[in-house]
Amino acid sequence: MSGDYTIRHPRMDEAKELACVHVKAWEQAYSGILPEAFWNEQAYERRIESWRQMLADPAHRARTRVTEADGEVVGIAQIGPPREDDIDVDHELYMIYLLAAHHGSGAAAEMLTELLNDKAASLWVFKDNPRAVRFYRKHGFEPDGAEKDLGEEENDPSLQGVLEIRMVRG
Ligand SMILES: CC(C)(COP(=O)(O)OP(=O)(O)OC[C@H]1O[C@@H](n2cnc3c(N)ncnc32)[C@H](O)[C@@H]1OP(=O)(O)O)[C@@H](O)C(=O)NCCC(=O)NCCS
């Protein structure tokens, strides 16, 4: 991995830092896909609250990793139990985000390895997110045919037509 990157567990008091990366990465990656409401001030405030709750729980901290570069959090990743029972895996990758300036650094692969090693897992990714799909393929994930429309999932007409596909590593 090039540069000075540290992969570590998050600390309890880092909700703001993690929310900042979360919302910034959404803006960088999804501005052509999702409405701006996903990364406005209210979205950021909601993320802070959500991260506060997660970081207060040692079990959540144990299955989360951050990437630090030059003393700043620049990436986050989290696994958990799969949200569907129609697949035979013990883990789901809930999120992996690296700020765009750090894409290609190897830090995302490092977070993935720390969380999962080579274990079987599933994940959901936007169909129209070629960089992430390629990254997951490199790490052994393949689409399993499951697909959902975020608009229906969230019952939000503004998200109609935004498709997610499931990728699985056996
Ligand atoms: C997904 C993510 C964590 C991967 O980390 P990364 O450092 O970018 O990953 P890598 O550089 O190791 O791999 C990306 C691959 O996609 C390729 N790629 C880049 N742009 C691409 C494009 N438009 N189409 C297809 N492949 C593309 C890269 O060349 C690289 O493949 P290679 O190593 O064979 O050359 C990171 O890009 C990210 O945080 N993206 C924004 C948030 C996101 O989409 N998260 C996933 C949500 S499900």
The ligand as an ORCA input file, in Angstrom:
! r2SCAN-3c Opt
* xyz 0 1
  C     -15.280      1.311     -3.955
  C     -13.963      1.794     -3.359
  C     -13.954      1.564     -1.858
  C     -12.817      0.991     -4.000
  O     -11.597      1.491     -3.582
  P     -10.498      1.925     -4.682
  O      -9.287      2.360     -3.989
  O     -11.140      2.901     -5.618
  O     -10.288      0.520     -5.419
  P      -9.156      0.070     -6.423
  O      -8.477      1.246     -7.037
  O      -8.347     -0.956     -5.738
  O     -10.024     -0.700     -7.529
  C     -10.861     -0.018     -8.400
  C     -10.772     -0.656     -9.778
  O     -11.775     -0.064    -10.632
  C     -11.156      0.368    -11.827
  N     -11.958      1.477    -12.332
  C     -11.858      2.791    -12.069
  N     -12.811      3.461    -12.716
  C     -13.539      2.548    -13.398
  C     -14.659      2.627    -14.282
  N     -15.252      3.792    -14.539
  N     -15.131      1.481    -14.812
  C     -14.576      0.281    -14.533
  N     -13.485      0.151    -13.702
  C     -12.989      1.268    -13.150
  C      -9.743      0.726    -11.413
  O      -8.873      0.774    -12.519
  C      -9.442     -0.434    -10.468
  O      -9.207     -1.622    -11.165
  P      -7.712     -2.169    -11.429
  O      -7.054     -2.278    -10.090
  O      -7.926     -3.457    -12.119
  O      -7.039     -1.119    -12.304
  C     -13.758      3.318     -3.657
  O     -13.648      3.534     -5.044
  C     -14.848      4.175     -3.100
  O     -14.874      4.488     -1.927
  N     -15.777      4.616     -3.956
  C     -16.824      5.527     -3.568
  C     -17.830      4.914     -2.634
  C     -18.397      3.618     -3.148
  O     -18.798      3.519     -4.306
  N     -18.422      2.633     -2.250
  C     -19.003      1.348     -2.542
  C     -20.421      1.364     -2.180
  S     -21.210     -0.195     -2.483
*
